[in-house]
Amino acid sequence: MIQIFKEAGNANSRNTDYQFWQQDNQPKIILTPDFAAQKLNYIHNNPVEAGIVEKAEEYIYSSARDYYYGKQIGLLQIEFLL
């Protein structure tokens, strides 16, 4: 596994040794409530896409639970966006 990280690091000009994370993200500015909702739903759906849970609100480490039930029930206090 270390060899894979080393090869990925050597292939990236922004890295000198090892690379573990992908560096191909494209950040976007969130300017509208609709865009914020889209991104929030995308994040909430990640555990479902990964096959960890069947419904987003079942994942205990996600604020999806708070949004689904409409109140603070998760592990961390959040500020509701929508």
Secondary structure, 3 states (H helix, E strand, C coil): CHHHHHHHHHCCCCCCCCCCCCCCCCCCCCCCHHHHHHHHHHHHHHHHHCCCCCCHHHCCCCCHHHHHHCCCCCCCCCCCCC
